[in-house]
Amino acid sequence: MERVLLVRMGEIFLKGDNRPQFINALARRVRYAIWPLHGRLELAQGRMYVKGVQDMDLCVDKVTKVFGVHSVSPALEVEKDLAAIERAAIEMTKDLSGSFKVSARRADKRFPMDSMQINAHLGGVVLDNNPNLHVDVHKPDHVLSVEIRELAYLHVTKIAAVGGMPVGTSGKALLLLSGGIDSPVAGFMLAKRGVELSAIHYHSFPFTSEQAKRKVVELAHILSQYTGPIHLYVVPFTKIQQELYDKCPDNQLTILMRRFMMRIANRVALEKGCGALITGESLGQVASQTMEGLQCSSDVCTLPVFRPLIGFDKTEIMDRAQQIGTYDTSILPYEDCCTIFTPKHPTTKPKVERLRESEALLDVEGLTEEAVQGIEEILVRYGDAVENSVC
């Protein structure tokens, strides 16, 4: 009798002939998640099993955060011997009370009992050994699930996981990661669709502090428990903002700054092998996120720009941030570079032609090149101390 974690896959089963490559990608991600626990992963008959871990609760926490996993169940693995299955059933239900039923699935048709016979027999065994339980086959408090495969597996809990697709199966993209609430949620949502994340952040020292930078590293750290390691590129942005402030119309500052961010992100993404950019923009949320503003910021990009939050309101985004664990860090009171040069009356309907006229007053290529050359690259991995990442 061995305690294992039964891991169920989600929409991978819809992938037809390509299914093996998605299963292999998911297996790599699960192995990465359980590596600190010294567990091992086995695959058999459309299931994954994590074995050899001492801390099952921690294992559940890690595996349920792997994109591509639909649900998990702590289970007992025993030989396909009726006496062994009976002992496992007694063990799994000894601390339960209330109503229950047995739900058996006989994948191995050579087993001498069919599913209905297993249900009836094990139900009787459980009742004989636990007076605190009674049978209710319609709305039970507990379901003892029994799977007869290459071995027998018994479990009574089913824990939902994040679902989605294994990270890396949908390409790689660069997330514009601010210190706010929205962009970490946007990154999470694209990673859930199988996108491998890198991230870029704009730091305006001394107007933004080292604490603001550390906050962004912490956000990447939280995301990395779902996505795996994240390469974070920190761009020195002070000179660009000062040039914009000195030479360009005040009402254009926000959208011109945004165009520089997108221009630099597009270049870095191409250099790092990313196929798209990701932003946390939501239509109408701020002045630069009007339809005209989004068009003007995308104008400088050659790569597609994914905006998964475009139709979300702020409450929906905040709820999702709390669910994934980024909210408390996002609301820490450290300003990012988007807030320190905000004009009083930003334009909400900018024109690309007028923005280009303003940019003609600047050395756009020179400023972009200088910012790219000054990038600091930080590798963020969940489990590493944030202090060790920022160095």
C-alpha positions as CSV (number, residue, x, y, z in Angstrom):
1,M,0.0,0.0,0.0
2,E,1.5,3.3,-1.1
3,R,0.3,6.9,-0.8
4,V,0.3,8.6,-4.2
5,L,-1.1,11.6,-5.9
6,L,-3.3,10.9,-8.8
7,V,-3.1,13.7,-11.4
8,R,-5.8,14.2,-14.0
9,M,-5.2,16.0,-17.3
10,G,-7.6,18.5,-18.8
11,E,-8.2,19.6,-22.4
12,I,-5.0,17.8,-23.5
13,F,-7.3,14.9,-24.4
14,L,-8.8,17.0,-27.1
15,K,-5.5,17.2,-29.0
16,G,-5.9,14.1,-31.2
17,D,-2.6,12.9,-32.8
18,N,-0.7,15.7,-31.1
19,R,-1.7,14.6,-27.6
20,P,1.7,12.9,-26.8
21,Q,3.7,16.1,-27.1
22,F,1.3,17.9,-24.8
23,I,1.4,15.0,-22.3
24,N,5.2,15.1,-22.4
25,A,5.2,18.9,-21.9
26,L,2.8,18.5,-18.9
27,A,5.0,15.8,-17.4
28,R,8.0,18.1,-17.6
29,R,6.2,20.8,-15.7
30,V,4.9,18.4,-13.0
31,R,8.4,17.0,-12.5
32,Y,9.7,20.5,-12.2
33,A,7.0,21.3,-9.6
34,I,7.7,18.2,-7.4
35,W,11.5,18.3,-7.8
36,P,12.1,20.0,-4.4
37,L,10.0,17.3,-2.8
38,H,12.2,14.5,-4.2
39,G,9.1,12.9,-5.7
40,R,8.9,10.9,-8.9
41,L,6.3,10.9,-11.7
42,E,4.9,7.9,-13.4
43,L,2.6,7.8,-16.4
44,A,0.2,5.0,-17.2
45,Q,-3.1,4.7,-19.1
46,G,-3.9,8.4,-19.4
47,R,-3.1,9.1,-15.8
48,M,-0.1,10.6,-14.0
49,Y,1.0,9.5,-10.5
50,V,3.3,11.3,-8.1
51,K,5.0,8.9,-5.8
52,G,7.6,9.1,-3.0
53,V,6.7,12.4,-1.4
54,Q,6.5,12.8,2.4
55,D,4.5,16.0,2.5
56,M,1.3,15.2,0.5
57,D,-0.3,18.6,1.3
58,L,2.6,20.5,-0.1
59,C,2.7,18.2,-3.1
60,V,-1.0,19.0,-3.8
61,D,-0.4,22.7,-3.5
62,K,2.4,22.5,-6.0
63,V,0.8,20.2,-8.6
64,T,-2.5,22.0,-8.6
65,K,-0.7,25.2,-9.7
66,V,0.7,23.5,-12.8
67,F,-1.1,24.6,-16.0
68,G,-2.6,21.6,-17.8
69,V,-3.6,19.7,-14.6
70,H,-7.4,19.5,-14.2
71,S,-7.6,18.0,-10.7
72,V,-5.7,15.8,-8.3
73,S,-6.6,13.2,-5.6
74,P,-4.5,11.9,-2.8
75,A,-4.9,8.1,-3.2
76,L,-3.8,4.7,-2.0
77,E,-2.2,2.4,-4.6
78,V,-2.5,-1.3,-3.9
79,E,-2.2,-4.6,-5.8
80,K,-5.3,-5.8,-7.7
81,D,-6.1,-8.2,-4.9
82,L,-9.5,-8.0,-3.3
83,A,-8.2,-8.3,0.3
84,A,-5.7,-5.5,-0.4
85,I,-8.4,-3.3,-1.9
86,E,-10.6,-4.0,1.2
87,R,-7.8,-2.9,3.5
88,A,-7.3,0.3,1.5
89,A,-11.0,1.0,1.5
90,I,-11.1,0.7,5.3
91,E,-8.0,2.9,5.7
92,M,-9.4,5.6,3.3
93,T,-12.8,5.9,5.2
94,K,-11.8,5.3,8.8
95,D,-12.0,9.0,9.8
96,L,-15.2,9.8,7.8
97,S,-18.7,10.3,9.1
98,G,-22.0,11.0,7.4
99,S,-23.2,9.4,4.1
100,F,-21.1,7.8,1.4
101,K,-21.2,5.7,-1.7
102,V,-18.6,3.7,-3.6
103,S,-17.9,4.5,-7.2
104,A,-15.8,1.9,-9.0
105,R,-14.3,2.0,-12.5
106,R,-12.9,-1.2,-13.9
107,A,-10.5,-0.3,-16.7
108,D,-8.9,-3.7,-16.5
109,K,-11.7,-6.0,-17.6
110,R,-9.8,-9.1,-16.3
111,F,-10.6,-8.2,-12.7
112,P,-13.1,-10.8,-11.6
113,M,-15.7,-8.3,-10.3
114,D,-17.5,-5.7,-12.5
115,S,-18.0,-2.1,-11.3
116,M,-21.4,-2.7,-9.7
117,Q,-20.2,-5.8,-7.8
118,I,-17.2,-3.8,-6.5
119,N,-19.5,-1.0,-5.4
120,A,-21.7,-3.4,-3.4
121,H,-18.9,-5.4,-1.9
122,L,-16.7,-2.5,-0.7
123,G,-19.8,-0.6,0.5
124,G,-20.5,-3.5,2.8
125,V,-16.9,-3.7,4.0
126,V,-16.8,0.0,4.8
127,L,-20.2,-0.2,6.7
128,D,-18.9,-3.1,8.8
129,N,-15.8,-1.2,9.8
130,N,-17.1,2.4,10.4
131,P,-20.4,2.8,12.3
132,N,-20.3,6.6,11.7
133,L,-21.1,6.1,8.0
134,H,-24.3,5.2,6.2
135,V,-25.1,4.8,2.5
136,D,-26.6,7.5,0.3
137,V,-26.1,6.8,-3.4
138,H,-27.9,10.0,-4.6
139,K,-26.3,12.8,-2.5
140,P,-23.5,11.4,-0.4
141,D,-21.2,13.4,1.7
142,H,-18.3,11.3,0.6
143,V,-17.5,9.2,-2.5
144,L,-15.0,6.4,-2.3
145,S,-13.6,6.2,-5.8
146,V,-12.0,2.9,-6.9
147,E,-10.0,2.6,-10.1
148,I,-8.9,-0.8,-11.3
149,R,-6.1,-0.3,-13.7
150,E,-2.6,-1.8,-13.9
151,L,-2.9,-1.5,-10.1
152,A,-5.9,-0.5,-7.9
153,Y,-6.3,3.2,-6.7
154,L,-8.7,4.4,-4.0
155,H,-9.4,8.0,-3.1
156,V,-12.1,10.1,-1.4
157,T,-11.2,13.7,-2.4
158,K,-10.9,15.4,-5.7
159,I,-9.1,18.8,-5.7
160,A,-9.5,21.2,-8.6
161,A,-6.4,22.5,-10.2
162,V,-5.7,25.5,-12.5
163,G,-6.4,23.7,-15.7
164,G,-5.4,25.2,-19.0
165,M,-2.5,24.1,-21.2
166,P,1.1,23.2,-20.3
167,V,3.4,26.2,-20.3
168,G,5.4,26.3,-23.5
169,T,3.0,24.6,-25.8
170,S,1.7,27.9,-27.2
171,G,5.0,29.7,-27.7
172,K,6.7,32.4,-25.8
173,A,5.7,36.0,-25.1
174,L,7.0,39.1,-23.2
175,L,4.8,40.5,-20.5
176,L,4.9,44.2,-19.7
177,L,5.0,43.9,-15.9
178,S,4.3,47.0,-13.9
179,G,3.9,47.1,-10.2
180,G,0.1,47.3,-10.5
181,I,-2.8,44.9,-10.2
182,D,-3.5,44.3,-13.9
183,S,-0.4,43.0,-15.6
184,P,0.3,40.0,-13.3
185,V,-3.2,38.8,-14.0
186,A,-2.7,39.3,-17.7
187,G,0.4,37.2,-17.6
188,F,-1.3,34.5,-15.6
189,M,-4.1,34.2,-18.1
190,L,-1.8,33.8,-21.1
191,A,0.4,31.4,-19.2
192,K,-2.7,29.4,-18.6
193,R,-3.2,29.0,-22.3
194,G,0.3,27.5,-22.6
195,V,2.4,30.6,-23.2
196,E,5.9,30.7,-21.7
197,L,6.5,34.1,-20.0
198,S,9.4,36.5,-19.9
199,A,8.7,39.9,-18.5
200,I,9.9,43.5,-18.9
201,H,9.7,46.3,-16.4
202,Y,10.5,50.0,-16.7
203,H,12.4,51.5,-13.7
204,S,12.9,55.3,-13.3
205,F,15.5,55.6,-10.6
206,P,15.7,57.8,-8.5
207,F,12.0,58.8,-9.1
208,T,11.0,55.2,-8.4
209,S,12.7,53.4,-5.6
210,E,14.5,50.1,-5.2
211,Q,11.5,49.0,-3.2
212,A,9.3,49.5,-6.3
213,K,11.7,47.4,-8.3
214,R,11.7,44.7,-5.6
215,K,7.9,44.7,-5.6
216,V,8.0,43.8,-9.3
217,V,10.5,41.0,-8.7
218,E,8.1,39.7,-6.0
219,L,5.2,39.8,-8.5
220,A,7.3,37.8,-11.0
221,H,8.2,35.4,-8.1
222,I,4.6,34.8,-7.3
223,L,3.8,34.2,-11.0
224,S,6.7,31.8,-11.3
225,Q,5.0,29.2,-9.0
226,Y,2.6,28.7,-11.9
227,T,4.8,29.4,-14.9
228,G,8.2,28.2,-14.0
229,P,11.3,30.5,-14.2
230,I,10.8,34.0,-15.6
231,H,13.5,36.1,-17.2
232,L,12.7,39.7,-16.0
233,Y,14.3,42.5,-18.0
234,V,14.5,45.8,-16.1
235,V,14.8,48.8,-18.4
236,P,16.3,52.2,-17.2
237,F,13.6,54.6,-18.2
238,T,14.4,57.9,-16.5
239,K,16.2,59.6,-19.4
240,I,13.3,58.9,-21.8
241,Q,10.8,60.3,-19.4
242,Q,12.8,63.4,-18.8
243,E,13.2,64.0,-22.5
244,L,9.5,63.6,-23.0
245,Y,8.8,66.0,-20.2
246,D,11.2,68.6,-21.5
247,K,10.3,68.5,-25.2
248,C,6.8,67.2,-25.8
249,P,3.3,68.5,-25.2
250,D,2.1,67.8,-21.7
251,N,-1.2,66.1,-22.7
252,Q,0.7,63.6,-24.9
253,L,3.2,62.5,-22.2
254,T,1.3,59.3,-21.2
255,I,0.8,57.9,-24.6
256,L,4.3,58.9,-25.8
257,M,5.7,57.1,-22.8
258,R,3.6,54.1,-23.6
259,R,4.8,54.1,-27.2
260,F,8.4,54.0,-26.0
261,M,7.6,51.1,-23.7
262,M,6.0,49.2,-26.5
263,R,8.8,50.0,-28.9
264,I,11.5,48.8,-26.4
265,A,9.4,45.7,-25.5
266,N,9.0,44.8,-29.2
267,R,12.7,44.9,-29.7
268,V,13.6,42.9,-26.6
269,A,10.9,40.3,-27.5
270,L,12.4,39.8,-31.0
271,E,15.9,39.5,-29.5
272,K,14.7,36.9,-26.9
273,G,12.7,34.8,-29.3
274,C,9.2,35.9,-28.1
275,G,6.4,35.8,-30.6
276,A,4.1,38.4,-28.9
277,L,3.7,41.0,-26.3
278,I,1.3,40.8,-23.3
279,T,-0.2,43.9,-21.5
280,G,-2.7,44.3,-18.7
281,E,-4.7,47.0,-20.6
282,S,-8.5,47.1,-20.1
283,L,-10.5,49.2,-22.5
284,G,-11.4,52.6,-21.0
285,Q,-9.7,52.0,-17.7
286,V,-7.3,55.0,-18.0
287,A,-6.6,57.7,-20.5
288,S,-4.0,55.6,-22.6
289,Q,-6.4,52.7,-22.8
290,T,-9.1,54.2,-25.0
291,M,-9.5,52.6,-28.4
292,E,-7.5,55.5,-30.0
293,G,-4.8,55.2,-27.3
294,L,-4.4,51.4,-27.8
295,Q,-4.2,51.9,-31.5
296,C,-1.4,54.5,-31.1
297,S,0.6,52.4,-28.7
298,S,0.4,49.3,-30.9
299,D,1.5,51.4,-33.9
300,V,5.1,51.0,-33.0
301,C,5.0,47.2,-32.7
302,T,5.6,44.6,-35.3
303,L,4.6,41.7,-33.0
304,P,1.0,40.9,-32.0
305,V,-0.1,42.4,-28.7
306,F,-2.2,40.2,-26.5
307,R,-4.6,42.0,-24.1
308,P,-6.4,39.3,-22.2
309,L,-8.1,41.8,-19.8
310,I,-9.5,44.1,-22.5
311,G,-13.1,43.4,-21.5
312,F,-12.7,43.1,-17.8
313,D,-13.7,45.7,-15.2
314,K,-11.5,46.6,-12.3
315,T,-13.4,44.5,-9.8
316,E,-13.1,41.4,-11.9
317,I,-9.3,41.9,-12.3
318,M,-8.9,42.5,-8.5
319,D,-10.8,39.3,-7.8
320,R,-8.6,37.3,-10.1
321,A,-5.5,38.9,-8.5
322,Q,-6.6,37.8,-5.1
323,Q,-7.2,34.3,-6.4
324,I,-3.7,33.9,-7.8
325,G,-2.0,35.6,-4.9
326,T,-0.6,38.8,-6.5
327,Y,-3.1,41.3,-5.1
328,D,-1.5,42.0,-1.7
329,T,1.9,42.7,-3.4
330,S,0.4,44.8,-6.2
331,I,-1.2,47.3,-3.7
332,L,2.0,48.0,-1.8
333,P,2.4,51.8,-1.9
334,Y,5.5,52.0,-4.2
335,E,5.0,54.2,-7.3
336,D,5.9,52.9,-10.7
337,C,7.2,54.9,-13.6
338,C,3.7,55.4,-15.1
339,T,2.6,57.5,-12.1
340,I,5.4,60.0,-11.6
341,F,5.1,62.0,-14.8
342,T,1.3,61.8,-15.2
343,P,-0.1,64.9,-16.9
344,K,-3.2,66.6,-15.4
345,H,-5.2,66.4,-18.6
346,P,-3.9,63.5,-20.8
347,T,-5.4,63.2,-24.2
348,T,-7.9,60.4,-24.6
349,K,-8.1,60.5,-28.4
350,P,-4.6,60.8,-29.6
351,K,-3.7,60.9,-33.3
352,V,-0.8,58.9,-34.6
353,E,0.3,61.7,-36.9
354,R,0.6,64.2,-34.1
355,L,2.5,61.8,-31.9
356,R,5.0,61.2,-34.6
357,E,5.5,64.9,-35.0
358,S,6.3,65.1,-31.3
359,E,8.6,62.2,-31.5
360,A,10.5,64.0,-34.3
361,L,11.7,66.3,-31.6
362,L,13.5,63.4,-29.9
363,D,16.3,61.1,-30.8
364,V,14.0,58.1,-30.7
365,E,16.5,55.5,-31.9
366,G,19.3,56.8,-29.7
367,L,17.1,56.8,-26.6
368,T,15.7,53.3,-27.4
369,E,19.2,52.0,-27.9
370,E,20.6,53.5,-24.7
371,A,17.7,52.0,-22.7
372,V,18.1,48.5,-24.3
373,Q,21.9,48.6,-23.6
374,G,21.2,49.4,-19.9
375,I,18.8,46.5,-19.3
376,E,19.4,44.4,-16.2
377,E,18.3,40.8,-16.6
378,I,17.0,38.9,-13.5
379,L,16.2,35.2,-13.4
380,V,13.2,34.7,-11.1
381,R,12.4,31.2,-9.8
382,Y,9.8,30.3,-7.3
383,G,11.5,29.1,-4.1
384,D,14.5,31.4,-4.5
385,A,14.7,34.3,-2.1
386,V,13.7,37.6,-3.8
387,E,16.7,39.2,-2.1
388,N,18.9,36.7,-4.1
389,S,17.2,37.6,-7.4
390,V,17.7,41.3,-7.1
391,C,21.4,41.7,-7.2
